[in-house]
Amino acid sequence: MYNEEQLVHDYCAHVKSAMNAIHDSYDYEILLVNDGSADRTLQRMSEAREADPEHIAIVNLSRNFGLEGAVWAGLLRAEGDAVVVMDADLQDPPTVIIQLIEAWEGGADIVHAVRAERRHDSFFKRLSASVFYRVLKSMSGKLAVQPETANFKLLSRNALTELLKLPECNPTFRSVVPFVGFKTAAIEYGRDKRFSGSTKYGLRNMIPYALNSLTCVSVAPLRMIFWLIPISALATIFFLLLFLISSQDVWRTAFLMAVFISAFSTLFSFALSLIAEYTAQIMTEVKARPISIVSEFIPTDRNN
């Protein structure tokens, strides 16, 4: 949670209400991760824990590290036989957790919650998400990337143990989960509108996150740059021949060549940007800094 003071109590109430359906079979804990909020989110978390210290734990980060930092901070401290990751805006209904658990009981180590519909999202959000998942799936190679899935998913203890062994310093949760393999299932659900407040994840955050996800899952974009070489060579030969046979229409030929140069300048700029993105990822990994830093962890009372 980042600046979600309005949501804390409602989120806890909805999750506990959903979990009441299986309280005879399972114990559970809710790990609330405060991602360096500047409002009263941490205070609301403390109030929620005081009201239910048996089930609520708090992971307080030293500053705002972003979505991935918060997710991994929670994963590192989750102790259950199965762990469910979800955002706190209640767009992902907590009742779906029961369906994820049922699929896990059926033998799945990883259960994806698949967004069957996004009627409350804007047209741009639906379009950009569709393009992103198509590109991610096309570049994923042997990885079984599930379209229309975000961070809302269940991992068995076995799958989580293997996931936490990965050495990346800058992992993207939704991209690295398919890497560990194991038996996988998917549960479709309808996404609700945000319960209250406004999203803290706008376009400025979405673009770097999408780039991290794509570069995390594959080096295919780098290999695509190779095809600029034969395309550029063939286009150069074509325009050279065109220039030689159309001496009476020099201006038209010059215009076409200008368009060609402009188009390929754009492509080569894109290629350089792509290389720069991968280089930035290498620099991040070489530094080997932790993805987030926890300033305080308050476990449930039964773990004290």
C-alpha positions in Angstrom: 0.0 0.0 0.0 1.2 3.5 -0.9 -0.8 6.4 0.5 -3.9 4.2 0.9 -5.2 5.4 4.3 -8.7 5.3 3.1 -8.5 1.6 2.1 -6.7 -0.1 4.9 -9.6 -1.0 7.1 -11.9 -1.8 4.2 -9.3 -4.1 2.6 -8.7 -6.0 5.9 -12.4 -6.4 6.5 -13.1 -7.7 3.0 -10.2 -10.2 3.2 -11.2 -11.5 6.6 -14.8 -11.8 5.5 -13.6 -14.0 2.5 -11.3 -16.1 4.7 -14.1 -16.8 7.1 -15.4 -19.3 4.6 -12.5 -21.6 5.2 -11.4 -20.7 8.7 -12.2 -24.2 9.9 -9.7 -25.7 7.5 -6.9 -23.1 7.4 -5.2 -20.5 9.6 -4.1 -17.4 7.8 -2.1 -14.1 8.1 -2.5 -10.8 6.3 0.9 -9.1 5.6 0.2 -5.4 5.1 3.2 -3.8 3.3 3.6 -0.1 3.7 5.6 1.2 0.8 6.9 4.4 2.4 3.5 6.1 2.5 3.4 9.9 3.3 -0.1 9.8 4.7 -1.6 7.9 7.6 -1.5 4.5 6.0 1.0 3.1 8.6 -1.2 4.4 11.4 -4.3 2.7 9.9 -2.3 -0.5 9.6 -1.4 -0.3 13.2 -5.0 0.2 14.1 -6.0 -2.8 12.0 -3.3 -5.0 13.7 -4.4 -3.9 17.2 -7.9 -5.0 16.4 -6.8 -8.4 15.1 -3.2 -9.2 16.2 -3.7 -12.9 15.5 -4.1 -12.4 11.8 -2.5 -9.1 10.7 1.2 -8.4 10.4 2.9 -5.2 9.2 6.0 -4.8 6.9 7.1 -1.2 6.9 9.6 -0.2 4.2 12.2 2.5 5.0 11.0 4.6 2.0 8.9 4.3 -1.2 10.5 1.5 -3.3 7.7 0.9 -5.7 5.4 -2.0 -6.5 8.1 -4.7 -6.9 10.0 -3.7 -3.8 6.8 -4.0 -1.7 5.8 -7.3 -3.3 9.2 -9.0 -2.6 9.3 -7.6 0.9 6.1 -9.4 1.6 7.1 -12.6 -0.1 10.3 -12.8 2.0 8.3 -12.7 5.2 5.3 -14.8 4.3 5.3 -18.1 6.2 2.2 -19.9 4.9 2.0 -23.2 3.0 0.5 -21.0 0.2 0.9 -17.3 -0.4 -1.4 -15.0 -2.3 -0.1 -11.6 -3.6 -2.6 -8.9 -4.3 -3.0 -5.1 -4.5 -5.0 -3.4 -1.8 -7.4 -1.3 -4.0 -10.0 -4.1 -4.0 -10.2 -4.2 -7.7 -9.3 -7.8 -7.3 -12.1 -9.2 -5.2 -10.8 -11.1 -2.1 -13.5 -13.7 -2.6 -11.4 -15.0 -5.5 -8.8 -16.0 -3.0 -11.0 -19.0 -2.1 -11.0 -20.1 -5.7 -7.2 -19.8 -5.9 -6.9 -22.0 -2.8 -9.3 -24.6 -4.2 -7.1 -24.8 -7.3 -4.1 -25.2 -5.1 -5.8 -28.0 -3.2 -6.3 -29.6 -6.6 -2.6 -29.8 -7.0 -1.5 -26.6 -8.7 1.6 -24.9 -7.3 0.9 -21.6 -9.1 -2.6 -20.3 -9.7 -3.1 -17.2 -11.8 -6.1 -14.9 -11.4 -7.0 -14.0 -15.0 -8.9 -10.8 -15.7 -11.8 -12.0 -17.8 -13.2 -8.5 -18.1 -12.0 -5.0 -17.3 -15.2 -3.0 -17.8 -14.2 -0.4 -15.1 -10.8 0.3 -16.8 -10.5 3.1 -19.4 -10.2 2.4 -23.1 -6.6 3.4 -23.0 -5.8 1.1 -20.1 -7.5 -1.9 -21.8 -5.8 -1.2 -25.1 -2.3 -0.7 -23.6 -2.7 -3.8 -21.4 -3.8 -5.9 -24.4 -0.8 -4.8 -26.4 1.6 -5.3 -23.5 0.5 -8.9 -22.8 0.6 -9.8 -26.5 4.1 -8.5 -26.8 5.2 -10.1 -23.6 3.7 -13.5 -24.7 5.3 -13.3 -28.1 8.8 -12.7 -26.6 8.5 -15.1 -23.8 9.8 -18.2 -25.7 9.5 -21.3 -23.6 8.0 -19.4 -20.7 4.3 -20.0 -20.3 3.2 -16.4 -19.8 -0.5 -16.1 -18.9 -2.2 -13.1 -20.6 -4.3 -10.7 -18.6 -2.7 -11.6 -15.3 -0.9 -9.2 -13.0 0.4 -9.8 -9.4 -2.8 -11.4 -8.1 -1.8 -15.0 -7.9 -1.2 -17.9 -5.5 2.1 -19.6 -5.0 2.7 -22.8 -3.1 5.5 -22.9 -0.5 7.5 -25.0 -2.9 7.1 -22.6 -5.8 7.8 -19.6 -3.6 11.0 -21.2 -2.2 12.3 -21.7 -5.8 11.3 -18.2 -6.8 13.2 -16.6 -3.9 16.3 -18.5 -5.0 16.5 -16.3 -8.1 19.5 -14.0 -7.9 18.0 -10.9 -9.7 18.2 -7.6 -7.9 15.5 -6.0 -10.0 12.9 -8.8 -10.7 9.4 -8.3 -12.0 7.1 -10.6 -10.2 4.6 -11.3 -13.0 7.5 -12.0 -15.4 9.7 -14.3 -13.2 6.9 -16.5 -11.8 6.5 -18.4 -15.1 10.3 -19.1 -15.0 10.0 -21.5 -12.0 7.5 -23.7 -13.8 5.6 -26.2 -11.7 1.9 -27.2 -12.3 -0.1 -24.1 -13.1 -3.8 -23.3 -13.1 -5.8 -20.2 -13.9 -9.0 -18.8 -12.4 -11.0 -16.2 -14.4 -12.7 -13.3 -12.6 -14.3 -10.0 -13.2 -12.3 -7.0 -12.0 -14.1 -4.4 -9.9 -13.6 -0.7 -9.9 -11.4 0.9 -7.3 -13.0 0.9 -3.8 -11.8 4.4 -2.9 -9.1 6.9 -3.6 -7.1 7.1 -6.8 -4.5 5.0 -8.5 -0.9 5.7 -7.6 0.3 3.9 -10.7 -0.1 6.2 -13.7 1.4 6.2 -17.2 4.7 7.6 -15.8 5.0 4.4 -13.7 3.5 2.0 -16.2 6.0 2.6 -19.0 9.2 1.8 -16.9 7.3 -1.2 -15.4 6.5 -2.5 -18.8 10.1 -2.1 -20.0 11.3 -3.9 -16.8 8.9 -6.7 -17.5 9.9 -7.1 -21.1 13.7 -7.0 -20.5 13.3 -9.3 -17.6 11.6 -12.1 -19.5 13.6 -12.1 -22.7 16.6 -10.9 -24.8 14.5 -11.3 -28.0 14.2 -7.5 -28.6 18.0 -7.2 -28.8 18.2 -10.0 -31.3 15.5 -8.2 -33.4 18.0 -5.4 -34.0 20.0 -7.7 -36.2 17.3 -7.5 -38.9 17.9 -3.8 -39.3 21.1 -4.7 -41.1 19.7 -6.6 -44.1 16.7 -4.4 -44.3 18.9 -1.3 -44.3 21.2 -2.8 -47.0 18.3 -3.8 -49.3 16.6 -0.4 -48.9 19.9 1.4 -49.7 20.3 -0.7 -52.9 16.7 0.0 -53.9 17.0 3.7 -53.5 20.4 3.8 -55.3 18.8 2.0 -58.3 15.8 4.3 -58.2 18.1 7.3 -58.2 20.1 6.0 -61.2 17.0 5.2 -63.4 14.9 8.3 -62.5 17.3 11.2 -63.5 14.3 13.2 -64.9 12.6 13.2 -61.5 15.4 13.9 -59.1 13.3 15.8 -56.6 10.8 12.9 -56.2 13.7 10.5 -55.7 15.3 12.9 -53.2 12.1 13.1 -51.3 11.8 9.3 -51.1 15.3 9.1 -49.9 14.7 11.7 -47.2 11.7 9.7 -46.0 13.9 6.6 -46.0 16.6 8.3 -44.0 14.1 9.7 -41.5 12.4 6.3 -41.0 15.7 4.5 -40.4 17.0 7.2 -38.2 13.9 6.5 -36.0 14.5 2.8 -36.1 18.1 3.1 -35.2 17.2 5.5 -32.4 14.8 2.9 -31.1 17.6 0.3 -31.3 19.9 2.5 -29.3 17.2 3.1 -26.7 16.6 -0.6 -26.4 20.3 -1.3 -25.9 20.4 1.5 -23.3 17.5 -0.2 -21.5 19.3 -3.5 -21.3 22.5 -1.7 -20.3 20.6 0.0 -17.4 19.3 -3.4 -16.3 22.9 -4.8 -16.3 24.0 -1.8 -14.2 21.2 -2.4 -11.7 22.1 -6.1 -11.4 25.8 -5.4 -11.0 25.2 -3.0 -8.2 23.4 -5.8 -6.4 21.4 -3.5 -4.2 18.4 -4.9 -2.4 15.1 -4.3 -4.1 13.7 -2.8 -0.8 14.7 -2.2 2.8 12.4 -3.0 5.7 12.6 -0.6 8.6 10.2 -2.5 10.8 8.4 -5.9 10.8 5.6 -6.5 13.2 4.5 -10.2 13.0 1.3 -11.6 14.1 1.0 -12.4 17.8 1.2 -16.1 17.3 4.6 -15.7 15.7 6.1 -13.6 18.5 
